[in-house]
Amino acid sequence: MKTVTVNIVTPDGPVYDSEVAMVIAKTVSGEIGVLPGHIPMVAPLSIGAVKLKKEDGSQEVVAVSGGFIEVRPDKISILAPSAEEAASIDIARAKEALARAEQRLQKKQDDIDFKRAELALKRAINRISVHEGNF
């Protein structure tokens, strides 16, 4: 089976670097599956889970908070504002962020705070889902 190198990078540095058989990511226009040898493309990512299927059939998952995916036939790069592997997610911190975002949404002060709280809520739900395997 063919593999492709995948790099996931944030402003804080690299998060993931490995060979995989398939990448599944959520873009703003829908979910995509990318195999080795895929035609070159660039797409904006939504907040969601990036599923990385290994050659042996196992799967790793990384929670990303948006960004871009750049696909080349031999390499896939994901640039994200933040990304965490499922095993490294601090679930207590994610649940606290969820509670804070829900409180802010209930206040409904102005449009800017509402949008920021809504994005914070989506990021927290994504991190919890990835950690618990509910993606």
Secondary structure, DSSP 8 states (H G I E B T S, - for coil): ---EEEEEEETTEEEEEEEESEEEEEETTEEEEE-TT---EEEEEEEEEEEEE-TTS-EEEEEEEEEEEEEETTEEEEE-S-EEEGGG--HHHHHHHHHHHHHHHHH---HHHHHHHHHHHHHHHHHHHHHHT--
